[in-house]
Amino acid sequence: MHRSSVPYGPDHMPWSQILMSEGLADGFPAPISDPVFDPCTVYPPEEELPDQKYQLLPSGLTKEQRRKALDDLDEYLTRKREHMLGYQVNQDMDGYKADLSRFMEHHVNNVGDPFRSGGYKPNTKVVERAVLDYYAALWNAKWPHNPHDPESYWGYMLSMGSTEGNMYALWNARDYLSGRALIVNPTRPADGMLYVQGQVTAETFAAEEEKEEAERKRRNALRPVVFYSEDTHYSFTKAVRVLGFQTFHEMAMSEPRYTNANPLGGPWPMEVPSLSGTESSADGPGEIDIDKLATLVEFFAKNGHPIMVSLNLGSTFKGAHDNVGAVCERLLPIFEQHHLVEREIEYEKGKKDIRRGFWIHVDGALGAAYAPFLRMAEDNPSYAHVPEVKMTEFDFGLRLPRVGVPEEPPVDMISSIAMSGHKWPGAPWPCGIYMTKVKYQLKPPASPQYIGAPDTTFAGSRNGFSPVILWDYLAKHSYDQQISGILRAQRLACYLEQQLKRVSNTIGVDLWVARTPGTLTVRFRKPNPELVAKWSLSSQQVVMNPQEKKPQKIRRRDYAHVFVMASTTEEKIDALIKDLHRADAFPEPVILPITEPVPELLDEAVPLALVPEAGRGFE
């Protein structure tokens, strides 16, 4: 077998020589492949952690090499933790090592539904259920979980962060609105005025609609459309693509009747626009534009489409909170007018149930963990908390009266919520929670006998350590302590904003300092690469005047931001501010011209290309 002479390993010994020294001569059959290049020369270099030290050899590493590599890794992560400011991650892990390291001795797998034990007994589902109940109470859900009560909550702890929760919400909403079978199917009889498969019967329609339009609505009744703002996390677009869920833009471009009918005027936007600032939405607060959302939703609801809307509670870059309550108040009359509050669905041949034609999801990756405590502080005078803006109602307690039908019960507006556990509470790895109601649960594709329980989750095998981490955090932090923690973080965010404005005045450079009121993040002009790396700053380039026709006049800005998390201290902020006073902290030019126009979509582009990509990690 041919052996490469590529230098490899900690001692830069050729691969062939390594194999020879370990008794794997050229003629010895070994089920391995040779390296084409030395990985240390082709992977992105990390000066503080050289790849060479971590390359794995057929013989493994010596005890001294392994310990030195682990010590260096620990020192590196400790150093980065002390300077972490740019991302929505709580770096405070004090206490986990002392109390929970013993659980590293166990393989813990919470495979399948958290409310069914199943055959794999080394699990922490009892702990998981306690954590889920805790957040069910905070989010005004009906608890404890009761599989026979359609209004009861259901959820599970994620092995990923809110990316998995958002993906599950999209999957859940897509299949629910498309008429797939549910775990619990309502048996309420139709009254003759409900939609049949999302469309009023022909007799009911005849007086007010042309038959052609009625037929189009019938066809669209199981074709849901998803809406989300341009400030939504990039992973949401990935999930939309994976699931084949059509955005309103993709639907508009694929339907000739819609293509030139944008109710906002001009070309269809890729996502729902956010509120604009002085120049564009790029310098706006990051909240979804409710007027534009309602206009877009109205267009598709009028054409018979079920609607999914995803709203942000702590957006990725600006930390913005969409006004969930105001969105729901604006959309409910639209849903009622177009028969989307209740409709009859045939989910299997000859089997029907009554369900809604809309789904509102809250991506609370950051905010869903602390928003309940901000609302408690607002309602309790003892905290003397005067909010910059009142925290929106966002959870399962958000119920609105039917318009013009006071005798009917209020409509519960929120269908699902996702939250990341590693962001505000803090965990050593990504984790989170997805929560919905029993009445929205889909029947799982199969009930595998292998695990002894229905697999209603996304991943199947799930990390059983994460529930222990969150349980420990919640056990150690009372409501009062969590209220104090979020109020402290908001005060520090205001402090950071003031300090950055002082830097701007001192050095005589406009740093474009901005903070959306009530949020935990401050954005400012991106400093030099050394400081970006030192403080792990997240950065983003934004186009300030995208409507400009002449490319040479289009301007862009490179922003960075700091998220003030529970692990952020005033001392850490002061150290950053000191670095930003350096003469070389902000390289010129301040404003960079865009010299090339944005390419137009090709006529022959496939519909998949219509999924929004700009600013979503696909560049």
N, C-alpha and C positions, 0 to 999 in steps of 0.2 A: 504494500500500500504506500502511495507517495506521501512523503512528509514534507511540510513546508519548512523553510529556514527563516520564517518571519520571526524577528525578536519578540519575545512574549514573556510575561511574568515579572515579578518584583526584581529579579536579577537580570532582566533583559536577555535571558537565555533563549536561543532558538527553540521553537516548539519541538522540532525533531530531536534536539538534544535532551529536552525535558523528558520526552517519551522514552528515549534510550536509557536515561539515567534511572527510570522507574521500571525498567524491564519490558517496555513496550517497543521492541525492535521493529524495523521496517516490515519484516515478514509476519509479525504477530497480528492477527486479525482483531481490530478494535473498533467497536461501533461508534466512532466519532468522526467528525469532519475537521479538516485543517483550517486555521484562520487564513483569510486572504490578505488581510492587513492586520497590523498590530492595533487592537482596539484603542489603545491609549493615544494613537495618532489620529483617529478619525472621529471619536466621540467629542462632544462639546467640552472644552477644558474647564475645569473648576479649580482655580489656583489653590483654594484652601483644602480641597479634597482631591488629590490626584488619583485618576483611575488606576494607575499602576499599582497602588497600594491595595486595591480591592479585587484585582483579577484573581479568579479561582483556577487552581491548577489540578491536574489529575490526582496529585498526592495530597491536595488540601494545602493549608498553610501551617507553618510551625506554630507552636503555642505562643511564642514571642511575637511573631508577625500578626497573628489573629488578635491578640490582646492590644497591640499597638494600634492596629487598624480600628478596633472598637473604641479605644480611648480617644483617638483622634476624631472619630465620628461623634462621640459624646461631647467633646470640647467644641466642635463645630456647631452642633445643634444648640448647645447651651449659649454660645456666642450669638447665634442668629435669633434665638428666643429673646435675648436681652435687647435686641434691636428691631424686633418685629413691630412694624407700625402700619404696613400698607394693606393688610388683608383682614377680612372678617373672621379672625380666629382668636380665641382666648388662649393665651399661652400660660395661664396660671394652672399648673398641674400639682401644686403642693398638696401632699397628703395621699395622692393616688398610689405612689410607690410604696409608702409605708403600710397602707391598709390593704391594698389590692394586689400586690405583686404575687401573693401566694396562689392566686387564681391562674397564673401563667403555667402552673403545673398541670392544668386540666385542658382537654379539648372540649370546648363548649359550643354546641351547635343547636340553635333554636329553629330547626328545620320545620317548615310548614306554618300553619296558622297558630298565632300565639295563644289562642283560647282553646286549643286542643293539644293535649300532651303528646300524643303519638307514640311511636315505638322507640324513638331515640331518647333515652332518659337522661343522659348527661346534658341537660339544658338549663337555662335560667328563665324559663317562661313565667314563672311565678313572680320574678323580679320585673320582667318586661311588662307584665300586666299592671303591676303597681305603678310603674312609670307612666304607662298609657292612661290609667285612671287619673293620675295627677294632672296631666295636661288636658284630659277630657273635662275635668272640673274647671280648670283655668279658661278653657275655650268654650264654656257654657254648653257642653254636649250632655246628652242624657246618659248617665252612667250608674252602675257598672254595665259592662257589655252584656246584652241579652240577645242571643241570636234569633229569638222569636219575636222581638219587638222591632218593627221597621224603623222606629225613631231612635233606637239606641245607637250609640257610636260603635264603630269598628275601626281598627287600625293595627299597625305593627311598627316595630322599630327597624329602620333601614340599615343595611350594611354599607351603603354609600351615604352621601349627604342628601340634601334636598334635590339634587339631580335625579336620584332614584325616585324620590317622592313626587316630583313633577312629572317624571315619565309615567309613573303609575297613575297619576291623576289624568294625564292625557289618554292613556290606555283605557282607564275606567270610563272617562267621559265619552270617548269615541264610541266604545261598544254600547254604553248605556243609551246614548242618543241615536245610535244606529239600530237599536231594537234587538240587541242580544238578550238572551235569557238572564234573569236575575236569580240570586239565591232565594229571596223572598219576593214572590210576584203578587202585587195587590190584586184583590178580587172584586173591587168596587165596580158595579155595573155601569156601563155607559148610559148617559141620559139623552142621547140623540143629538147633542150639540157639541160633543167632544170630537176631536180629530180622530179619524180612523187611519192608522198608520201616519199620523201627523197631518191629515188633511180632512177638512169637514166634508161630510158626504155630499155627493153631487146635488141632491135635492136641496140641502141647506145652502149650497153655494150659488145655485142657479139665479137667485134674485140679485146677488151683489157682484158676482164674478163671471167673467166669460169662461166657457168650458175649457178653452185652451190654457188660460191662466190657472184654472183649477187643476188641470192635468199636470202642468209644470210644477205646481206646489206639491202634488202627490208624489212626483218623481223626486223632488228635493227633500221630502219629509224625513228621509233617513240618510241625508248627506250633511252631516254637521260641519260647521266652519269654526275655526279657532281664531281668537283675537288676543293679542298681547302687545304691550308698548315697546317702543324702541329702546327703553331703558332696562328691558328684561335681560336676565342672565343669559349668556351665549349658549349654555347647555340646553336651554328650552328649545332653541332652534334645532339642535341636534336630535332631541327627543321627537320633535314634530316630524323630522325627516325619517327617522328610524320607523316610526309608527305609521307613516303615510297619511297623517292627519292633514287635511288641506287648510292652509291659512286663507284668510279672506282675499289676500293678494293672489295666491295661486288659483283660487276658485274664480276670481274675476278674470284672470288671464286665460283660463281654460274654457270659459263660457263666452262665446262671441257676443251674446246679448248683454253681458256685463262689461265687456272690455272697455268701452268708451262711455260708460255710464257712472263713473265715480261721483257719488253724491257730494264729495268735497270739492269737486272741480279739478281739472287737470289730470295728470297721470295718477294711477292708484299708488298710495304709499305702500312700502314693504311691510311696515308694522304700524300699529296705531301711534300717531304722533304724541309726543309728550308736550307738556306746557312749554311755551316758548319764553325765552328771556329777551334781552334787548336786541340780540342779533339773530338768534334762531333757537331751536329747542336744545341745541348743544350747550348753551349757557343758562338754560332754564333750570327749574328746581328738580326735575326728574320724575315728576308725577304725571300720570296718564292724563291726556286732555279729554275730559269727560264729554264735552260737547261733540268732539270729533268721533269719539268711541260710539256715542249714542247714534250719531248720524250713520256710521258704517253698519252698526248692528241693525238699525231700522231697515236699511236697504236689503240685507240678507234675510232678516226675519220676514219681511214683506214678501219675499220670494219663496217662503216656505222652509227655509233651512233652520235646523236646530242650531243653537248657539253655545259655544264654550268661550268663556272669558277668563283669562288668568291675570290676576292683579298682584302687585308687589308690595310687600311689607318689609322695607329695607332693601332697596334696589342695589345692584352690584357696585356701581361706581359712586353714585350720589347719596346712597343710603336712604332714598326717598320712600315715603309711605303713600301709596295710592289711597285716595279717600274712598275706601271700600263702601262705607255707608252711603255716601253721596252717589257712587256709581250704581248701587243697587236701587236707590230711590229713583234714579233716572231711567234705569232699564226696565223695572217691573211694569210700568204702563205699556211699554213696547211689547213685552212678552205677553201681557194680557190681550192687547189689541190683536196680536197675531196668533192667538190660541196656543201659546207655548207654555202656559202655566200647567195645564192639564191636557193630555191627549191620549187617545187609545192606541196602543201598539200591539201588533200581532208579532210576538217574539218567536213563535213556532207555529206551524200550520195548525190553524184552528184554536190556538191558545193566545189570549189577549190579556193585557193589563193596562192600568192607567199610570202614566208617568209624565214627568215634565219634559219640555223641549229645550231646556237651558241648563247650563252647568257653570257655576262660578267657583273658581279655584283661587285660593290665596297662597302664593309662594311666600311664605313667612320664614324663609331660610334663616334670616337674622332676627327680624322683628317679632315673630310669633312667640319667641321665648321671653321677651321683656315687655312687649306691649301690654299684657294684662297688668303688670306691676305699675306701669306708667298710669294706666287708667285708675288703679287703686289709689295712687298718690294724688291724682286730680280730684278724686271723690272724698279724700280724707283730709280735713283741714289741719290735722296735727302735723302733716308733713310740710305745710306752708309752701306747697309747690304751685308756682304760677307757670303753666306751660306756655312755651312760645306759640305752639299750635296744639289744639286739643287732639288727643290720640283718637283715631277713627275706631268705630265699632267694626270688627272684622271677622267674628267667629260664628259658631253655630247658634248663638243667641240672637243673631241679626234676623229679625222677623218683621215683615212689613204688611200693613193691612191691604186687602184687595181694593183696588180702585173702584168705587161705586158699588161694592158688594160687601157691606159691613157685616152681614150675617155669616159670611164665610170666615173660616179661621185664617189667621195671618199666614203669609207665605214665608217659609224658612228659605233664606236666600243663598246661604253658603253650602256648597256640596262637598268640598274637600279642603284640607289645609296640609301643607308640608312645612317642616322645620328641620334645621340642621342642629345636631347636638354639639358639634365641635366648635360652633361659632360663639354664641353667647354663653351657654353653660360652660363649655370647654371639655375636650376629650383628646386623648393622644392620637386619635385617628378619626377620619370622617365617619359620621353616623347621623341618625336623624329619626324623624317620626312622620308617618303618613296617617291621616285620620279622615274618615268619612262617616257615613251612616249605613246601617244594615240595609235600608231600603234602596241604596245605590249599589250594593255589592253585586258583582257579576258572579254567575256560576262558574267555578274554576274549570279549566279545560278538561281536567281529569282528577280523580281521587286515587292517587297511587297507593296500593296496599303496602308498598315497600316502606313508606315512612309512617303508615298507620294513622294518617290524618290528612284532610284536604289541604292542598297547597294553594292557599288564597293569596300568597305573597308574590312578589316579582322574582326574587332570586332563588327561592327554594331554600337551600342552605343559607343560614344567616348567622352573623356574628353574635354569639351569646355573651361576649364580654362587654359590649356596649351598654346593654341594660344595667349591668352592675356599675359601670362608670357613672351614668346619669343618675341612677338610684342613689349612689353615694353622694353625689353633688347635692341632690335635692334633700337628702337626709340631713346634710350639714348646713343648709341655708334655708332659714325660715322665710316666710313671705316678707317680713319686715326687712331682713337682710338683703333680699333681692330687690326690694324697692329702693333701699339706700344705695345699692350698687348701681342701678341704672340711673338714678338721679346724679350720682357722683360722676358717671361717665358723660352725661350731658353737660355738666358743669365744665369738665375737662375739655370737651369739644369746643365749648365757647372760649375757653382759655387759649386753646391752640389757635383758633381763628384770630383772636386778638393779637397773639404773638406773631403770627405770620404777617398780619397787616403792618405790624411795627417793623418787621424785617424789610418789607416792601418799601416803607418810607425811609428806612435807614440807608439801604443800598441804592435807592433811587431807581428801582426797576419794578414795573407793574407785574406782580406775581399772580394776578387774576384770582385772588383769594375769594372763595365762595363756600358757603355752607347753607344747605337747605334747612330752614328752621325746624327744630325738633329732632334732627338726625344726629348720628354719631360720627359722621365723616366730614372732613374738610378737604377741599380740593384746591390745588395751586399749581403754579407753573412747574413743570418737571425739571428737577435739578440735574447735575451731571451724572454720568453712568456710575461713577464711584459711589456717590451718595445713594443712588437708587439701589445699588447692590447692598450697601452697608445696612440700610434701613428696610430692605425688602419692600420697596415702594411699588405699588401697582400703578401702571401708567396707561394712558389712553390718548390717542390722537383724535381730535374732533374737528369737523368742518364747521366754521362759524357762519358762513353765508352760502349755504348749498344752492340757493336759488339763483345765484349769480350766473349769467349766461356766458361771460367771458372767463375762460379757465385761469388766465393770468391774474384775475382779480379775486379768485377764490382764496380764502385764507383758512389756515388750520392752526390749531394750537396743540401743543403737547402738554397734557395735564398729568400730575401725579395726585394721589390722595392718601390721607391717613385715616384709618379707622380707630377710634378710641374705644377699646374694648376693656373688659374688666381687669386685664393684666397691664393696661397702660397706666403709667404713673406720671406725675408732674415732672419728676426728675428726668424721665425718658424724653418727654416733650422738650424740656429745656436743653437737653443734649442735642436733639435734632435741630432746634432753633440755633444753637451755637454753630453747628456745621453749616447751616444755611447762610450764615453771615460771612462765610469764606468768600474771598474775591473771585474764586473760580467756580462757585456753587451753581451759577446759572449761565451757561454758555449762550452766546449770540448765534443766530439771530432770534429775536423775540417772536417775530411772526414769519412763518415760512410760506412762500407762495406755492401753490400747486400749478405746475407748468403743463401737466397733461390732463386732458378731459377724462372723466369717468367713462369707460366704454359702455356703449348701449347693448342691451340684450339682443342677441341674434334672433332673427325671425324663426330659424329652425331649432332654437333651443328647446330642449325637452322640458316638460312641466316641473321635473325635479329641480331644475336650475332656478325656478321661481321662488324657492324657499329662501327667505332672507339670509344673507351671509355677512353683509357689511358689519364690522364691529362685533362679530359673533365667534371669532376664533377660527375662521376658515380662510383667512388671508394667505 
